[in-house]
Amino acid sequence: MPEPISNAPAPDGVVLRPMTAADLAHAHALSAELRWPHRQADWEQVFSHAEGIAAERDGELIATGLRWLWGKSHATIGLVIVSPACQGRRIGHRLMNALLDGLDKRTVLLHATAEGRGLYERLGFVRTGEMRQHQGIALPAPLIALQPGWRLRPAGLNELPALQALDAAARGMPRDALIAELLQSADACVVLDHDNAPKGFAMLRRFGRGHVIGPVVAPDAEGAKALIAHLAGLNAGNFTRIDIDFDSGLAEWLESIGLLRVDAPTTMVRGEPLAAPAEGPSLFAIVTQAVG
């Protein structure tokens, strides 16, 4: 956890303290107030890998922020929420300072809303790219033809180490426990295989209003399309979301299968830039905007 937080209230009566699982119902209510799509089950899943800070006033939860530590050199920050009635009082700034405590030697990644970007810039984060959030009722997607030697197949639980290695190479940070849980809980996980060796994978999971496709790891855009088309076809007729890197080149194709762009958060990093893989897999779609 971050360094111990004083329980003494600030002059405005706000107290910061470690967040616990008992806060999740109230945290879910906060995100619903902002019309964020997270279910309480989504909060529970990501919180199981996180450290969190809660802000209280008069015993009421008014703000949250979570951080995830990946290995010894990386972290992500997300679900930084301040109740609309309490915004404009620097509560978000205090939360972020608490979340960043002890992370000076780590590369810290987050995805910023337009409203939060200024705060993060003042805290030393720099823009490194953009995401594109696409969603809608998925249409049956034409299957993508693969070159000889390539195929799609279901993932086996015995392949977890290979999928963890692919994710770590593509994301630039090790997230073994997260990938293990996602593989166990996903509705479907499909592997892009070349000559019996996994070269990419993608998951279809319950999230928010329906399902999300992510993460998507592939050696190139055509491989990513093949993975996404397969999972979108499985979920055709149902609400589907995917959050892609803008530089992936997939936006126009996603709109052709019914997944329209609805938001464009900014990717920001504090510390050493994430190393882009010179060769090997790339991350075409993230797990969620919170965990990256």
BELKAJO-V224655 format. One record per backbone hydrogen bond with DSSP energy under -1.0 kcal/mol. NH is the residue of the N-H (numbers start at 1). CO is the residue of the C=O. Records with the same first field share a line. If there is no record, write none. Layout:
BEGIN
NH: CO + CO
END
This chain:
BEGIN
10: 14
13: 10
15: 56
17: 54
19: 52
23: 20
24: 21
27: 23
28: 24
29: 25
30: 26
31: 27
32: 28
33: 29
34: 30
35: 32
36: 31
43: 39
44: 40
45: 41
46: 42
47: 43
48: 44
49: 46
50: 47
51: 67
53: 65
54: 17
55: 63
56: 15
57: 60
60: 57
62: 55
63: 55
64: 81
65: 53
66: 78
67: 51
68: 76
70: 74
74: 70
75: 107
76: 68
77: 109
78: 66
81: 64
83: 62
86: 83
94: 90
95: 91
96: 92
97: 93
98: 94
99: 95
100: 96
103: 100
106: 103
107: 73
108: 270
109: 75
110: 268
112: 266
117: 113
120: 116
121: 117
122: 118
123: 119
124: 121
125: 120
126: 269
128: 267
129: 267
131: 265
132: 244
133: 263
134: 242
135: 260
136: 240
138: 238
139: 257
150: 147
151: 193
153: 191
155: 189
159: 156
160: 157
163: 159
164: 160
165: 161
166: 162
167: 163
168: 164
169: 165
170: 166
171: 167
172: 168
179: 175
180: 176
181: 177
182: 178
183: 179
184: 180
185: 181
186: 182
187: 204
188: 204
190: 202
191: 153
192: 200
193: 151
194: 197
195: 149
197: 194
199: 192
200: 192
201: 217
202: 190
203: 215
204: 188
205: 212
207: 210
210: 207
211: 239
212: 205
213: 241
214: 203
216: 285
217: 201
218: 282
224: 220
225: 221
226: 222
227: 223
228: 224
229: 225
230: 226
231: 227
232: 228
233: 229
234: 230
235: 231
236: 233
237: 138
238: 235
240: 136
241: 211
242: 134
244: 132
245: 284
246: 130
248: 245
249: 246
254: 250
255: 251
256: 252
257: 254
258: 255
259: 254
260: 135
262: 133
263: 133
266: 112
267: 129
268: 110
269: 126
270: 108
282: 218
284: 216
285: 216
286: 243
292: 288
END
